[in-house]
Amino acid sequence: MDVFAVPGLPEVRPGDDLAALIDDRTDLRDDDVVAVASTVVSKAEDRRADLEDFPASPRARELAARLAEIADEDKDPRFAQAVLEESTEIIVEAPFLLTATKFGHVGVNAGIDRSNVGDGDADLLLLPERPHESAARIRRNLAADPAVIVTDTSGRPFRHGQRGVALGWAGIPASRDWRGERDRDGHELEVTVEAVVDELAAAANLVTGEGDDGLPVAVVRDWAFGDHDGSEHLYREVEGDFVRQALRGWEFARD
């Protein structure tokens, strides 16, 4: 397959038509996959916010005070309040806020960004409110009919560094199911479900970068889902997420 960034995209502002901006700069095919960084989706959907929009509750002040003590630096309780309001659960309270967003993604600080906020004096950039709908809208407005993935970057347990992940997708299953197929030795696969939207998001991230490149959209070309069953399941159900359950009972302690 080939993965390339869409060049020349301008600074995205509220109300911008991302599909039109992409169509103006590349000729898409129906079998492409278009990966769009959540930052530009959030900007187009006017998800910028000011800290003043989040007056701190007692709970936010408590969280900020504990994080400030651990980090030995000031922490704004209004930011903690923004995280609370964008989350359905605070899974870990220290030494950072690990949260579940309203659409199911688990990450640090509900994915709220304090960099790449864009023009103006806004302090924060929130994740898209409904990334699946965002992906479907972009796809619907494109001249061709490719799949669309809204991406972000986040860390992984047990590993250093960040990688691209999918927040929302349209026109493609979240995963391809290898269960029931056989390996080279003839053994039947029983548990293998491949999270293709995450893998494609990570591939796109290799060419879009993390800094000031200004390349928030990538196209994956000549990749095929193949003759596999597909699944829309990506986020684990809470009842079967044993890592989340274990973290709920974990307490941070200084050495």
N, C-alpha and C positions, 0 to 999 in steps of 0.2 A: 504494500500500500504506500501511498504518498501522503505526507502531512505538510501543509504549508499555511503560513499566516496570511491573513488578508491585509494588504498594505494600505496605508494612507487614510485610515479612519480618523476623523477629527475627534476633538474632545466632545463626548456625548453629554447632552443637556436634557432636562426634563421635557418630555413630549416628543423627542426625536424618534423617527421611524428606523429602528435598527435594521429591519429587513431591507429597506430602501438603501441605507448606507452600505450594506453588504453587497446587494445586487449591483450597485454602481461601480464596485471595485473588483468583482470577480464573476466569472460565468459558472454558475453552479449546475450540477447535474442531479438528476433525481436520486441516484444511488450514492450521493455524497452524504457525509455526516458533518454538520456545522456545529462547532463547539464555541459557545459564546460565554465570555467571562461574566460572572455574576455582577462584577463592579459596573460594567456598562449597562447591564439590564437594570440594576438598581438606579443608576443615574437617569436612564430614560423613563423609569417609572416614578421618579421623584421620591426616592427613598432616603434622601439626605435629611439630616436632623441636627438640631442644636442641643447641647447639653441642657439648656434652659427648658427644653421641652419635657425634661424628666426630673421634676422635683423629687428629692430623695426621701424615701420612706424610712422608718426605723430599721426595717430589714436591710435595705440598701446601705444604710450607715454602718450597720453591724458588719456586713460583708466587707465593705471598703476598709473599715478600721482593722479588721483581721489581716487583710491582704497587705495593708500599709505596714503593719507590724512585721510581717514575714519578710517583705521586700525592703524594709527600712527606707521607704520613700512614700510620699503622699499619694493617695489614691482618691480620685474624685467619686464621691458616693452617687453623683448623678449618672456616671457611667454604669455603676452597678445597678442603678434603677433601670437604665435602658436595657441592660442584659436581662433583668427580671421580667420586664414587659415583653421582650421578644422570645421568651422561653416558656416551655410548659413544665420544666423541671430543672432544678440545679442539682446535678448528679454529684459533683465534687465542688466543695466550697473553698478549698485551699490545697496547694499554694496558688491555684488559679481557679477560675470559674469554668467548669466543664458543664455544658448545658445541652438540653434537648430543645430544638426549635419547634415551632408550631407545626411545621410540615414534616418533621421526623428526623432531620439531620442532627447528629450529635457532634459538637465541636466546642472550641474555647470561645467564651464571651458571645455566644449566640451568633458567631460569625460577624460581629459588628467591626467595621474597619475604621481606623482613625487616620489612615493614609489613603492617597488616591481618592480623596473626597470630591475633587473637582473644583471648578470655579466658584467663587463666592466665599462666604464666611461660615458655612456649615461645619460642624465639628465631627459629625459621624456619618457613616454610610451603612445603612442597614441592609441585610440580605433581601432579595426579592420576597415579597410576602407569600406568593404562591408560584414557585418556580416551574411547576408543571404547566400551569396556565401560561406563564411567560414563554416557555419553549413552544407551546402549541400556537401561540399568537405569532411569534416570529416565523415559524414554519408556514403558517397559513398565508402570511403576507409576502413570502419570497416568490420570485418568479418561477423557480423550479420547485420540486417537491422532495427535498432532502430530509433526512432526520435532523433534529436539532437537540443539542444538549446544553443546558446551562451549567457552567462549571464553577468551582471554587478550589482553593487550596487549603489543605488542613494536614495536621500531623497524624501519625499512626501510633497506637500503643506498641511498645517494645522496639521502636525504631526512631533514630534521629531524622530530622528533616521533614519537609512537607512535600506533598504530591497532589496532582490534580484529582478532584473527585466530582461526581455528578450530583447536582442538587435537584434538577428537573430535566425531563426528557420528553420528546414527542416523536412519533414515527419510527420508533425502535423499541424493542423490549429491553428491560433493564438488564436481563441476564440471559445467557443461553444455557440450557439444561442438558448436561451430558449423561445424566443418570439413565441407565438402561443400555447405553452404548458400551463398547468393549475396548479395552486397551490392547496393546500390541501382543500381549500374552494371552489374550482371550478372556481376561477377567472382566466381569461386568462392573461398570462404574456405579457406585451406590450413593455417593454424596457430592459429586462434583457439579457445582453450579457456578458458572463463570460470570462475574459482574462486568459485562462488556462496557456498560456506560462509564464505569469508573476507569477501565483500562483505556478507553478512547479519550476520556478527559485527561488522563495522565499523559497520553501521547501528544495531545494538543498542547499541553502545558510546556512540553519540551521546546516548542517553537514560538510560543507566545511570551514566555519568560515571566519574570517576577518583578522587574525593576521599572525603569522609565522608557522601555522600548516602545510603548504605545501600540501594542499589537494584541488587542483583546479578543480577536476572533481567529479561529483556525478551521481549516477544511481538511477532513480525512477522506481521501479518494482511493478507489479501487480496493476497498475493504468490504468483505461480504459476511453477513451473519451466518450463512451456511444452512445446511439442512438439519436444524436442531429445533427442539421445542424452545419456546421463549417464555419468560416469566416477567411479571411486573414487580416482583418482590425484590427490594434492595435493602430497605431498613428493617432490621429485626423487630419482631413483635416483642414488647417489653417482657411478656411472660416467659419467653424463651431466650432472653438476652442475659445470660448468666454473668457476663462481665459487668454489665450495668448493675445487676443485683448485688454483686460483690462490692462494687464501688460505693453503693449507697450506704454500706455499713463501715466503710473505711474512713479513718480519721488521720489527717496529716499531723505529723509530729516532727519537731526539729530534732536533729541528731544531738 
